[in-house]
Amino acid sequence: VLLEILCEIPDRLISHAACREEVDRRLGRRGWGHHAFAALADASLVLQPARGDLQTDDLALLPEPLAGALGPFVAGVSLRPVDPSTVRVERRADARSPDLRLAVLSGAFWNDPPRITADGAVFKVARDKLARIYFPGADGADARFLRLMALGEAVGALDFGPNTVVVRREASAAWAALPPERRAAARLALAAGGLGEEGRPAVARLLEAGGEGWVRSAELADRLRPPMRARGLHEWWGGADRIPPANVDRRCARMLELLRGLPEVEVGRAGEEDEVLRLPPALRAPAPIASVGRAYVQPNFEVLLPPDADFAAALGVASIAELRRVEDVALLAVTPASVRRARDNGLGREEILGALEAVAPGAVPQNVAATVAQWAGG
């Protein structure tokens, strides 16, 4: 277990005391860390660097070449398997709605761009309003909306500049053409990057689990602590202080909170107490997604899009309509103002009617088609 910890932080300095505490924590037994470290030091597997006359007996480091060789043999030795039959799922992964939200966001920004600051950010008042529309009633709606915009930037669909936002429909179309599993993996990579360097060990552990691999939250926290408690050589030479253990625990709790908030992560409970997390098997071996409904264009000019609506069709109809809300389904409304903006943005009458037909083939009410044609100048 001690080697497992040191292999997770190669070429990083960590105190003997921190090593002993982490070993005891992972094994759930006091005193084992002391004996493990003594045995490892006797085997000359751990370097104890010296710096002039400064006492360094309380610091250790495992060199990268040695960690690379030993890592595959000790990775995961402290993990306790979770029996999937004992898990009660509390929240399923939301692997589809992020794509629907991105399609609707891109179309809505193209039709009616929000106000952008000189720094290339959406004004807070506008952002708060949009966050409530895209994530109604959700905890951390603003953070989720920021992640959604970051996804748009990452795939090239949105380009935020001073006082303006540019929607690149061709990039959105390219994103839509990717297989669902590629889109899910890209979203996860972006989310992992958003957690920062400190959060990546937990995401890596979830990725390693794969399959039915539920992982206890406590064990994910165990992967987060050593990097937070270790220091680089430049920090040591500069005399930087180690993070106090209480602060490490708070930061671990914050990382787990952010991890739970990712739509790609499933949350469950094994038995009565252990919270468990996992990435769904579909993220690694995707199965075809069965349709959960169909899109509707209603006589009152409202458009309903299900979570698995075609990305390109959702982007198209969002480019000619006003967004009302996004929950399990997206609700939009075609209005004279939205059609006029679409015309101003270069869409013709046939393209506007085609966007409605694409989202609901053969099911556009006659009164809607005729009125929208009139609004579009036909």
Secondary structure as UniProt FT lines:
FT   HELIX           2..8
FT   TURN            10..11
FT   STRAND          13..15
FT   HELIX           16..27
FT   TURN            30..31
FT   HELIX           32..42
FT   TURN            43..44
FT   TURN            52..53
FT   TURN            57..58
FT   STRAND          59..61
FT   HELIX           64..74
FT   TURN            75..78
FT   HELIX           84..86
FT   STRAND          87..91
FT   HELIX           97..111
FT   TURN            118..119
FT   HELIX           124..134
FT   TURN            136..137
FT   TURN            139..140
FT   HELIX           141..154
FT   TURN            155..156
FT   STRAND          158..161
FT   TURN            162..163
FT   STRAND          164..167
FT   HELIX           169..177
FT   HELIX           180..195
FT   HELIX           197..199
FT   HELIX           200..209
FT   TURN            211..212
FT   STRAND          215..216
FT   HELIX           217..229
FT   HELIX           233..237
FT   TURN            238..239
FT   HELIX           245..261
FT   TURN            263..264
FT   STRAND          266..270
FT   TURN            271..273
FT   STRAND          274..278
FT   HELIX           281..283
FT   STRAND          296..297
FT   TURN            299..300
FT   STRAND          302..305
FT   TURN            307..308
FT   HELIX           311..318
FT   STRAND          322..326
FT   STRAND          330..333
FT   HELIX           336..344
FT   TURN            345..346
FT   HELIX           349..359
FT   TURN            361..362
FT   HELIX           366..375
FT   TURN            376..377
//
